[in-house]
């Protein structure tokens, strides 16, 4: 496995961001007929926002299904959201909802497939984030 998990719909914007990041990542399957993803180590989730801004359906149902698995849910450590600023206050809303429901930080939000600055910020941010997580583990 890997400590980065993402979902991307058929439009593939988030997948493109993950490819630019160049880190190994596991994709939550698009179709229910595909084998479910099981997280076997702590991970940060990258999730695009849907729903169109009214708050309903912001978290893709595939991601809800993944997080409904108690074991997957117990391993989430942070969330990064994707979206589009055209949706105003609902920009990256999926990350806010998941952070609230699972009690993890909403680490970053980016638009569509991200700019080079976004890629750099997330790459550096993940390194810093995981080093603090390790420090916490050591001190526990
Ligand atoms: C029907 C639809 C609804 C969307 N609703 C939101 C939204 O509420 N908030 C937001 O930030 N982005 C919204 N978006 C933008 C997507 O999150 C964005 O295009 C994202 O890059 C899609 O990622 P994907 O191609 O990996 O699935 C919406 C896009 C579509 C097509």
Backbone and ligand atoms as CSV (ligand in chain L), in Angstrom:
chain,resi,resn,atom,element,x,y,z
A,1,UNK,N,N,0.845,-1.206,0.000
A,1,UNK,CA,C,0.000,0.000,0.000
A,1,UNK,C,C,0.874,1.246,0.000
A,2,UNK,N,N,0.312,2.313,0.376
A,2,UNK,CA,C,0.957,3.610,0.291
A,2,UNK,C,C,0.277,4.525,1.299
A,3,UNK,N,N,0.904,5.626,1.671
A,3,UNK,CA,C,0.213,6.512,2.606
A,3,UNK,C,C,-0.474,7.697,1.917
A,4,UNK,N,N,-0.812,7.464,0.643
A,4,UNK,CA,C,-1.605,8.459,-0.087
A,4,UNK,C,C,-2.722,7.711,-0.811
A,5,UNK,N,N,-3.955,8.125,-0.558
A,5,UNK,CA,C,-5.123,7.496,-1.184
A,5,UNK,C,C,-5.906,8.607,-1.874
A,6,UNK,N,N,-6.425,8.332,-3.080
A,6,UNK,CA,C,-7.185,9.382,-3.760
A,6,UNK,C,C,-8.370,8.796,-4.503
A,7,UNK,N,N,-9.311,9.711,-4.776
A,7,UNK,CA,C,-10.396,9.351,-5.681
A,7,UNK,C,C,-10.347,10.322,-6.845
A,8,UNK,N,N,-10.700,9.842,-8.026
A,8,UNK,CA,C,-10.809,10.719,-9.191
A,8,UNK,C,C,-11.901,10.143,-10.076
A,9,UNK,N,N,-12.798,10.992,-10.562
A,9,UNK,CA,C,-13.890,10.522,-11.419
A,9,UNK,C,C,-13.356,10.314,-12.841
A,10,UNK,N,N,-14.261,10.082,-13.780
A,10,UNK,CA,C,-13.823,9.853,-15.166
A,10,UNK,C,C,-13.097,11.059,-15.757
A,11,UNK,N,N,-13.378,12.248,-15.252
A,11,UNK,CA,C,-12.681,13.429,-15.803
A,11,UNK,C,C,-11.190,13.421,-15.440
A,12,UNK,N,N,-10.815,12.719,-14.394
A,12,UNK,CA,C,-9.403,12.418,-14.123
A,12,UNK,C,C,-8.533,13.578,-13.671
A,13,UNK,N,N,-9.137,14.687,-13.232
A,13,UNK,CA,C,-8.300,15.832,-12.820
A,13,UNK,C,C,-7.419,15.500,-11.613
A,14,UNK,N,N,-8.018,14.842,-10.631
A,14,UNK,CA,C,-7.260,14.536,-9.411
A,14,UNK,C,C,-6.160,13.518,-9.716
A,15,UNK,N,N,-6.480,12.597,-10.608
A,15,UNK,CA,C,-5.470,11.606,-11.027
A,15,UNK,C,C,-4.272,12.339,-11.639
A,16,UNK,N,N,-4.584,13.356,-12.436
A,16,UNK,CA,C,-3.514,14.123,-13.073
A,16,UNK,C,C,-2.643,14.830,-12.029
A,17,UNK,N,N,-3.306,15.358,-11.003
A,17,UNK,CA,C,-2.550,16.007,-9.918
A,17,UNK,C,C,-1.620,14.990,-9.242
A,18,UNK,N,N,-2.161,13.821,-8.956
A,18,UNK,CA,C,-1.374,12.771,-8.277
A,18,UNK,C,C,-0.175,12.373,-9.154
A,19,UNK,N,N,-0.409,12.288,-10.455
A,19,UNK,CA,C,0.697,11.931,-11.359
A,19,UNK,C,C,1.791,12.997,-11.328
A,20,UNK,N,N,1.379,14.263,-11.275
A,20,UNK,CA,C,2.371,15.346,-11.217
A,20,UNK,C,C,3.151,15.303,-9.902
A,21,UNK,N,N,2.461,14.870,-8.848
A,21,UNK,CA,C,3.095,14.773,-7.535
A,21,UNK,C,C,4.185,13.699,-7.548
A,22,UNK,N,N,3.959,12.669,-8.330
A,22,UNK,CA,C,4.989,11.634,-8.498
A,22,UNK,C,C,5.182,10.755,-7.270
A,23,UNK,N,N,4.180,10.703,-6.406
A,23,UNK,CA,C,4.268,9.820,-5.235
A,23,UNK,C,C,3.376,8.621,-5.469
A,24,UNK,N,N,3.761,7.509,-4.872
A,24,UNK,CA,C,2.917,6.340,-5.040
A,24,UNK,C,C,1.601,6.576,-4.299
A,25,UNK,N,N,0.513,6.206,-4.935
A,25,UNK,CA,C,-0.814,6.488,-4.375
A,25,UNK,C,C,-1.773,5.397,-4.813
A,26,UNK,N,N,-2.749,5.100,-3.957
A,26,UNK,CA,C,-3.754,4.080,-4.280
A,26,UNK,C,C,-5.063,4.780,-4.616
A,27,UNK,N,N,-5.719,4.328,-5.686
A,27,UNK,CA,C,-6.950,4.975,-6.139
A,27,UNK,C,C,-8.178,4.229,-5.627
A,28,UNK,N,N,-9.111,4.953,-5.065
A,28,UNK,CA,C,-10.400,4.361,-4.683
A,28,UNK,C,C,-11.140,4.049,-5.980
A,29,UNK,N,N,-11.612,2.809,-6.150
A,29,UNK,CA,C,-12.211,2.448,-7.437
A,29,UNK,C,C,-13.458,3.268,-7.773
A,30,UNK,N,N,-13.625,3.452,-9.068
A,30,UNK,CA,C,-14.746,4.242,-9.586
A,30,UNK,C,C,-16.041,3.437,-9.510
A,31,UNK,N,N,-15.948,2.145,-9.806
A,31,UNK,CA,C,-17.163,1.320,-9.921
A,31,UNK,C,C,-17.269,0.330,-8.770
A,32,UNK,N,N,-18.487,0.136,-8.287
A,32,UNK,CA,C,-18.720,-0.784,-7.161
A,32,UNK,C,C,-18.323,-2.216,-7.525
A,33,UNK,N,N,-18.348,-2.534,-8.835
A,33,UNK,CA,C,-18.000,-3.910,-9.230
A,33,UNK,C,C,-16.491,-4.198,-9.094
A,34,UNK,N,N,-15.692,-3.157,-8.985
A,34,UNK,CA,C,-14.236,-3.351,-8.810
A,34,UNK,C,C,-13.947,-3.717,-7.346
A,35,UNK,N,N,-12.844,-4.404,-7.126
A,35,UNK,CA,C,-12.478,-4.784,-5.751
A,35,UNK,C,C,-12.307,-3.532,-4.899
A,36,UNK,N,N,-12.859,-3.580,-3.695
A,36,UNK,CA,C,-12.772,-2.423,-2.799
A,36,UNK,C,C,-11.320,-2.197,-2.378
A,37,UNK,N,N,-10.977,-0.936,-2.143
A,37,UNK,CA,C,-9.621,-0.622,-1.675
A,37,UNK,C,C,-9.583,-0.770,-0.159
A,38,UNK,N,N,-8.522,-1.406,0.323
A,38,UNK,CA,C,-8.364,-1.543,1.764
A,38,UNK,C,C,-7.041,-0.875,2.177
A,39,UNK,N,N,-7.125,0.098,3.056
A,39,UNK,CA,C,-5.909,0.794,3.508
A,39,UNK,C,C,-5.228,-0.035,4.576
A,40,UNK,N,N,-3.978,-0.359,4.374
A,40,UNK,CA,C,-3.306,-1.138,5.408
A,40,UNK,C,C,-2.238,-0.344,6.148
A,41,UNK,N,N,-2.206,0.964,5.895
A,41,UNK,CA,C,-1.348,1.834,6.712
A,41,UNK,C,C,-1.959,3.236,6.754
A,42,UNK,N,N,-1.535,4.086,7.693
A,42,UNK,CA,C,-2.100,5.432,7.771
A,42,UNK,C,C,-1.914,6.182,6.448
A,43,UNK,N,N,-2.888,7.018,6.132
A,43,UNK,CA,C,-2.841,7.688,4.819
A,43,UNK,C,C,-3.464,9.077,4.882
A,44,UNK,N,N,-3.076,9.890,3.899
A,44,UNK,CA,C,-3.744,11.166,3.626
A,44,UNK,C,C,-4.623,10.930,2.398
A,45,UNK,N,N,-5.851,11.422,2.480
A,45,UNK,CA,C,-6.836,11.234,1.400
A,45,UNK,C,C,-6.919,12.490,0.525
A,46,UNK,N,N,-6.846,12.316,-0.786
A,46,UNK,CA,C,-7.037,13.437,-1.724
A,46,UNK,C,C,-8.381,13.216,-2.409
A,47,UNK,N,N,-9.267,14.203,-2.275
A,47,UNK,CA,C,-10.649,13.989,-2.724
A,47,UNK,C,C,-11.189,15.192,-3.498
A,48,UNK,N,N,-11.760,14.972,-4.679
A,48,UNK,CA,C,-12.426,16.074,-5.380
A,48,UNK,C,C,-13.821,16.307,-4.805
A,49,UNK,N,N,-14.291,17.527,-4.899
A,49,UNK,CA,C,-15.614,17.891,-4.390
A,49,UNK,C,C,-16.642,17.840,-5.520
A,50,UNK,N,N,-17.797,17.272,-5.220
A,50,UNK,CA,C,-18.920,17.281,-6.180
A,50,UNK,C,C,-20.131,17.880,-5.490
A,51,UNK,N,N,-21.243,17.789,-6.098
A,51,UNK,CA,C,-22.476,18.250,-5.447
A,51,UNK,C,C,-22.943,19.601,-5.936
A,52,UNK,N,N,-22.064,20.388,-6.505
A,52,UNK,CA,C,-22.490,21.638,-7.129
A,52,UNK,C,C,-22.733,22.786,-6.176
A,53,UNK,N,N,-22.336,22.633,-4.912
A,53,UNK,CA,C,-22.349,23.794,-4.034
A,53,UNK,C,C,-23.455,23.846,-3.008
A,54,UNK,N,N,-24.427,22.946,-3.067
A,54,UNK,CA,C,-25.488,23.045,-2.050
A,54,UNK,C,C,-25.203,22.175,-0.823
A,55,UNK,N,N,-23.995,21.595,-0.794
A,55,UNK,CA,C,-23.604,20.810,0.382
A,55,UNK,C,C,-23.962,19.342,0.256
A,56,UNK,N,N,-24.986,19.055,-0.547
A,56,UNK,CA,C,-25.381,17.646,-0.705
A,56,UNK,C,C,-24.519,16.992,-1.771
A,57,UNK,N,N,-24.058,15.790,-1.503
A,57,UNK,CA,C,-23.300,15.048,-2.516
A,57,UNK,C,C,-21.901,15.581,-2.734
A,58,UNK,N,N,-21.404,16.412,-1.807
A,58,UNK,CA,C,-20.064,16.995,-1.993
A,58,UNK,C,C,-18.977,15.916,-1.956
A,59,UNK,N,N,-19.178,14.923,-1.064
A,59,UNK,CA,C,-18.201,13.827,-0.971
A,59,UNK,C,C,-18.664,12.712,-1.925
A,60,UNK,N,N,-17.829,12.339,-2.890
A,60,UNK,CA,C,-18.241,11.298,-3.842
A,60,UNK,C,C,-18.643,10.014,-3.114
A,61,UNK,N,N,-19.683,9.344,-3.650
A,61,UNK,CA,C,-20.204,8.162,-2.941
A,61,UNK,C,C,-19.157,7.061,-2.819
A,62,UNK,N,N,-18.253,6.986,-3.767
A,62,UNK,CA,C,-17.177,5.984,-3.693
A,62,UNK,C,C,-16.298,6.233,-2.459
A,63,UNK,N,N,-16.104,7.524,-2.136
A,63,UNK,CA,C,-15.266,7.892,-0.988
A,63,UNK,C,C,-16.024,7.602,0.317
A,64,UNK,N,N,-17.336,7.852,0.297
A,64,UNK,CA,C,-18.157,7.533,1.476
A,64,UNK,C,C,-18.081,6.032,1.745
A,65,UNK,N,N,-18.209,5.237,0.679
A,65,UNK,CA,C,-18.152,3.775,0.839
A,65,UNK,C,C,-16.785,3.358,1.424
A,66,UNK,N,N,-15.726,3.935,0.910
A,66,UNK,CA,C,-14.376,3.619,1.402
A,66,UNK,C,C,-14.258,3.964,2.898
A,67,UNK,N,N,-14.770,5.128,3.277
A,67,UNK,CA,C,-14.632,5.573,4.674
A,67,UNK,C,C,-15.622,4.888,5.612
A,68,UNK,N,N,-16.656,4.291,5.050
A,68,UNK,CA,C,-17.602,3.549,5.902
A,68,UNK,C,C,-16.987,2.261,6.427
A,69,UNK,N,N,-15.906,1.819,5.809
A,69,UNK,CA,C,-15.176,0.658,6.322
A,69,UNK,C,C,-14.414,1.144,7.573
A,70,UNK,N,N,-14.755,0.616,8.756
A,70,UNK,CA,C,-14.165,1.126,9.994
A,70,UNK,C,C,-12.640,1.091,9.996
A,71,UNK,N,N,-12.084,0.076,9.350
A,71,UNK,CA,C,-10.629,-0.029,9.339
A,71,UNK,C,C,-10.013,1.078,8.467
A,72,UNK,N,N,-10.588,1.318,7.307
A,72,UNK,CA,C,-10.121,2.420,6.446
A,72,UNK,C,C,-10.258,3.749,7.182
A,73,UNK,N,N,-11.397,3.911,7.841
A,73,UNK,CA,C,-11.683,5.168,8.542
A,73,UNK,C,C,-10.687,5.414,9.679
A,74,UNK,N,N,-10.278,4.339,10.337
A,74,UNK,CA,C,-9.363,4.494,11.483
A,74,UNK,C,C,-7.957,4.914,11.045
A,75,UNK,N,N,-7.647,4.738,9.770
A,75,UNK,CA,C,-6.272,5.011,9.319
A,75,UNK,C,C,-6.097,6.369,8.654
A,76,UNK,N,N,-7.195,7.114,8.448
A,76,UNK,CA,C,-7.049,8.436,7.808
A,76,UNK,C,C,-6.355,9.391,8.783
A,77,UNK,N,N,-5.399,10.173,8.264
A,77,UNK,CA,C,-4.669,11.119,9.118
A,77,UNK,C,C,-4.852,12.564,8.672
A,78,UNK,N,N,-5.250,12.754,7.422
A,78,UNK,CA,C,-5.435,14.102,6.923
A,78,UNK,C,C,-6.170,14.047,5.598
A,79,UNK,N,N,-6.704,15.202,5.173
A,79,UNK,CA,C,-7.419,15.232,3.893
A,79,UNK,C,C,-6.981,16.457,3.087
A,80,UNK,N,N,-6.889,16.251,1.776
A,80,UNK,CA,C,-6.582,17.331,0.830
A,80,UNK,C,C,-7.734,17.335,-0.163
A,81,UNK,N,N,-8.298,18.525,-0.407
A,81,UNK,CA,C,-9.454,18.558,-1.304
A,81,UNK,C,C,-9.106,19.217,-2.629
A,82,UNK,N,N,-9.848,18.784,-3.644
A,82,UNK,CA,C,-9.778,19.417,-4.964
A,82,UNK,C,C,-11.148,19.992,-5.266
A,83,UNK,N,N,-11.181,20.952,-6.153
A,83,UNK,CA,C,-12.461,21.549,-6.508
A,83,UNK,C,C,-12.256,22.674,-7.494
A,84,UNK,N,N,-13.214,23.591,-7.455
A,84,UNK,CA,C,-13.177,24.704,-8.392
A,84,UNK,C,C,-13.713,25.935,-7.664
A,85,UNK,N,N,-12.976,27.039,-7.727
A,85,UNK,CA,C,-13.385,28.238,-6.987
A,85,UNK,C,C,-14.694,28.827,-7.533
A,86,UNK,N,N,-15.120,28.383,-8.733
A,86,UNK,CA,C,-16.426,28.826,-9.255
A,86,UNK,C,C,-17.557,28.463,-8.301
A,87,UNK,N,N,-17.319,27.473,-7.435
A,87,UNK,CA,C,-18.355,27.041,-6.510
A,87,UNK,C,C,-18.343,27.828,-5.203
A,88,UNK,N,N,-17.572,28.903,-5.184
A,88,UNK,CA,C,-17.601,29.836,-4.047
A,88,UNK,C,C,-17.264,29.168,-2.729
A,89,UNK,N,N,-18.165,29.315,-1.755
A,89,UNK,CA,C,-17.879,28.780,-0.415
A,89,UNK,C,C,-17.859,27.248,-0.420
A,90,UNK,N,N,-18.363,26.634,-1.477
A,90,UNK,CA,C,-18.321,25.158,-1.555
A,90,UNK,C,C,-17.012,24.668,-2.182
A,91,UNK,N,N,-16.081,25.585,-2.429
A,91,UNK,CA,C,-14.781,25.175,-2.985
A,91,UNK,C,C,-14.097,24.214,-2.009
A,92,UNK,N,N,-13.855,22.995,-2.469
A,92,UNK,CA,C,-13.167,22.013,-1.628
A,92,UNK,C,C,-13.985,21.531,-0.434
A,93,UNK,N,N,-15.286,21.701,-0.510
A,93,UNK,CA,C,-16.164,21.367,0.623
A,93,UNK,C,C,-16.015,19.910,1.084
A,94,UNK,N,N,-15.729,19.014,0.157
A,94,UNK,CA,C,-15.588,17.594,0.541
A,94,UNK,C,C,-14.518,17.445,1.631
A,95,UNK,N,N,-13.453,18.230,1.538
A,95,UNK,CA,C,-12.382,18.160,2.540
A,95,UNK,C,C,-12.855,18.648,3.902
A,96,UNK,N,N,-13.682,19.711,3.912
A,96,UNK,CA,C,-14.218,20.217,5.186
A,96,UNK,C,C,-15.105,19.161,5.839
A,97,UNK,N,N,-15.940,18.530,5.031
A,97,UNK,CA,C,-16.897,17.543,5.570
A,97,UNK,C,C,-16.147,16.330,6.134
A,98,UNK,N,N,-15.172,15.841,5.368
A,98,UNK,CA,C,-14.431,14.654,5.820
A,98,UNK,C,C,-13.602,14.988,7.063
A,99,UNK,N,N,-12.986,16.166,7.074
A,99,UNK,CA,C,-12.186,16.568,8.239
A,99,UNK,C,C,-13.064,16.621,9.484
A,100,UNK,N,N,-14.257,17.184,9.325
A,100,UNK,CA,C,-15.149,17.299,10.474
A,100,UNK,C,C,-15.608,15.930,10.960
A,101,UNK,N,N,-15.975,15.078,9.992
A,101,UNK,CA,C,-16.529,13.771,10.388
A,101,UNK,C,C,-15.485,12.805,10.929
A,102,UNK,N,N,-14.241,12.970,10.504
A,102,UNK,CA,C,-13.243,11.984,10.942
A,102,UNK,C,C,-12.266,12.581,11.966
A,103,UNK,N,N,-12.331,13.902,12.169
A,103,UNK,CA,C,-11.467,14.528,13.174
A,103,UNK,C,C,-10.015,14.676,12.743
A,104,UNK,N,N,-9.773,14.741,11.430
A,104,UNK,CA,C,-8.397,14.941,10.947
A,104,UNK,C,C,-8.285,16.325,10.307
A,105,UNK,N,N,-7.060,16.864,10.147
A,105,UNK,CA,C,-6.931,18.199,9.541
A,105,UNK,C,C,-7.191,18.218,8.031
A,106,UNK,N,N,-7.804,19.330,7.588
A,106,UNK,CA,C,-7.959,19.590,6.146
A,106,UNK,C,C,-6.683,20.328,5.737
A,107,UNK,N,N,-5.757,19.599,5.147
A,107,UNK,CA,C,-4.389,20.101,4.985
A,107,UNK,C,C,-4.227,21.125,3.865
A,108,UNK,N,N,-5.039,20.993,2.812
A,108,UNK,CA,C,-4.793,21.843,1.629
A,108,UNK,C,C,-5.986,21.717,0.695
A,109,UNK,N,N,-6.230,22.766,-0.095
A,109,UNK,CA,C,-7.209,22.618,-1.183
A,109,UNK,C,C,-6.629,23.200,-2.455
A,110,UNK,N,N,-6.878,22.547,-3.562
A,110,UNK,CA,C,-6.367,23.042,-4.847
A,110,UNK,C,C,-7.468,22.965,-5.897
A,111,UNK,N,N,-7.252,23.763,-6.961
A,111,UNK,CA,C,-8.240,23.794,-8.042
A,111,UNK,C,C,-7.872,22.827,-9.162
A,112,UNK,N,N,-8.861,22.110,-9.624
A,112,UNK,CA,C,-8.810,21.224,-10.790
A,112,UNK,C,C,-7.621,20.255,-10.686
A,113,UNK,N,N,-6.601,20.398,-11.549
A,113,UNK,CA,C,-5.476,19.470,-11.416
A,113,UNK,C,C,-4.249,20.136,-10.789
A,114,UNK,N,N,-4.450,21.328,-10.211
A,114,UNK,CA,C,-3.381,21.963,-9.451
A,114,UNK,C,C,-2.350,22.676,-10.313
A,115,UNK,N,N,-1.789,23.736,-9.752
A,115,UNK,CA,C,-0.706,24.477,-10.412
A,115,UNK,C,C,0.629,23.869,-9.956
A,116,UNK,N,N,1.729,24.238,-10.614
A,116,UNK,CA,C,3.036,23.778,-10.131
A,116,UNK,C,C,3.271,24.181,-8.666
A,117,UNK,N,N,2.765,25.351,-8.265
A,117,UNK,CA,C,2.907,25.772,-6.859
A,117,UNK,C,C,2.143,24.826,-5.930
A,118,UNK,N,N,0.947,24.407,-6.364
A,118,UNK,CA,C,0.168,23.466,-5.548
A,118,UNK,C,C,0.929,22.151,-5.388
A,119,UNK,N,N,1.481,21.670,-6.491
A,119,UNK,CA,C,2.199,20.390,-6.455
A,119,UNK,C,C,3.368,20.485,-5.479
A,120,UNK,N,N,4.101,21.586,-5.560
A,120,UNK,CA,C,5.254,21.790,-4.672
A,120,UNK,C,C,4.796,21.892,-3.217
A,121,UNK,N,N,3.736,22.658,-2.993
A,121,UNK,CA,C,3.245,22.856,-1.612
A,121,UNK,C,C,2.782,21.528,-1.012
A,122,UNK,N,N,2.088,20.722,-1.803
A,122,UNK,CA,C,1.597,19.444,-1.276
A,122,UNK,C,C,2.760,18.484,-1.061
A,123,UNK,N,N,3.692,18.462,-1.987
A,123,UNK,CA,C,4.837,17.559,-1.854
A,123,UNK,C,C,5.621,17.887,-0.573
A,124,UNK,N,N,5.951,19.169,-0.396
A,124,UNK,CA,C,6.692,19.582,0.806
A,124,UNK,C,C,5.833,19.387,2.052
A,125,UNK,N,N,4.546,19.740,1.919
A,125,UNK,CA,C,3.633,19.648,3.059
A,125,UNK,C,C,3.479,18.217,3.541
A,126,UNK,N,N,3.420,17.265,2.614
A,126,UNK,CA,C,3.272,15.862,3.027
A,126,UNK,C,C,4.514,15.387,3.786
A,127,UNK,N,N,5.681,15.773,3.305
A,127,UNK,CA,C,6.911,15.392,4.019
A,127,UNK,C,C,6.882,15.942,5.446
A,128,UNK,N,N,6.532,17.224,5.570
A,128,UNK,CA,C,6.497,17.854,6.899
A,128,UNK,C,C,5.426,17.195,7.761
A,129,UNK,N,N,4.267,16.933,7.158
A,129,UNK,CA,C,3.161,16.334,7.914
A,129,UNK,C,C,3.536,14.960,8.463
A,130,UNK,N,N,4.110,14.116,7.600
A,130,UNK,CA,C,4.440,12.760,8.056
A,130,UNK,C,C,5.574,12.784,9.088
A,131,UNK,N,N,6.477,13.761,8.990
A,131,UNK,CA,C,7.527,13.782,10.011
A,131,UNK,C,C,6.934,14.172,11.364
A,132,UNK,N,N,5.930,15.062,11.399
A,132,UNK,CA,C,5.308,15.384,12.697
A,132,UNK,C,C,4.507,14.186,13.201
A,133,UNK,N,N,3.886,13.441,12.295
A,133,UNK,CA,C,3.123,12.255,12.722
A,133,UNK,C,C,4.057,11.241,13.373
A,134,UNK,N,N,5.253,11.086,12.759
A,134,UNK,CA,C,6.208,10.134,13.327
A,134,UNK,C,C,6.673,10.589,14.699
A,135,UNK,N,N,6.880,11.904,14.853
A,135,UNK,CA,C,7.292,12.423,16.160
A,135,UNK,C,C,6.226,12.124,17.202
A,136,UNK,N,N,4.953,12.283,16.783
A,136,UNK,CA,C,3.859,11.990,17.726
A,136,UNK,C,C,3.885,10.524,18.133
A,137,UNK,N,N,4.124,9.648,17.152
A,137,UNK,CA,C,4.143,8.216,17.449
A,137,UNK,C,C,5.261,7.892,18.433
A,138,UNK,N,N,6.419,8.498,18.195
A,138,UNK,CA,C,7.568,8.230,19.055
A,138,UNK,C,C,7.284,8.708,20.484
A,139,UNK,N,N,6.614,9.872,20.607
A,139,UNK,CA,C,6.411,10.433,21.942
A,139,UNK,C,C,5.208,9.820,22.669
A,140,UNK,N,N,4.435,8.955,21.996
A,140,UNK,CA,C,3.240,8.403,22.648
A,140,UNK,C,C,3.565,7.263,23.601
L,1,LIG,C1,C,-21.209,18.188,-11.338
L,1,LIG,C2,C,-20.016,18.832,-10.682
L,1,LIG,C3,C,-20.155,19.400,-9.438
L,1,LIG,C4,C,-19.059,19.999,-8.802
L,1,LIG,N1,N,-19.234,20.577,-7.577
L,1,LIG,C5,C,-18.165,21.190,-6.967
L,1,LIG,C6,C,-18.314,21.823,-5.701
L,1,LIG,O1,O,-19.378,21.840,-5.084
L,1,LIG,N2,N,-17.213,22.398,-5.157
L,1,LIG,C7,C,-15.994,22.399,-5.773
L,1,LIG,O2,O,-15.039,22.937,-5.223
L,1,LIG,N3,N,-15.828,21.808,-6.984
L,1,LIG,C8,C,-16.875,21.208,-7.594
L,1,LIG,N4,N,-16.714,20.619,-8.815
L,1,LIG,C9,C,-15.384,20.672,-9.478
L,1,LIG,C10,C,-14.606,19.364,-9.320
L,1,LIG,O3,O,-14.300,19.108,-7.967
L,1,LIG,C11,C,-13.288,19.477,-10.106
L,1,LIG,O4,O,-13.585,19.562,-11.478
L,1,LIG,C12,C,-12.344,18.341,-9.820
L,1,LIG,O5,O,-11.112,18.643,-10.442
L,1,LIG,C13,C,-12.860,17.008,-10.347
L,1,LIG,O6,O,-11.895,16.014,-10.082
L,1,LIG,P1,P,-11.854,14.625,-10.855
L,1,LIG,O7,O,-11.766,14.916,-12.328
L,1,LIG,O8,O,-10.634,13.940,-10.347
L,1,LIG,O9,O,-13.097,13.881,-10.488
L,1,LIG,C14,C,-17.795,20.017,-9.458
L,1,LIG,C15,C,-17.654,19.432,-10.715
L,1,LIG,C16,C,-18.755,18.848,-11.338
L,1,LIG,C17,C,-18.567,18.241,-12.712
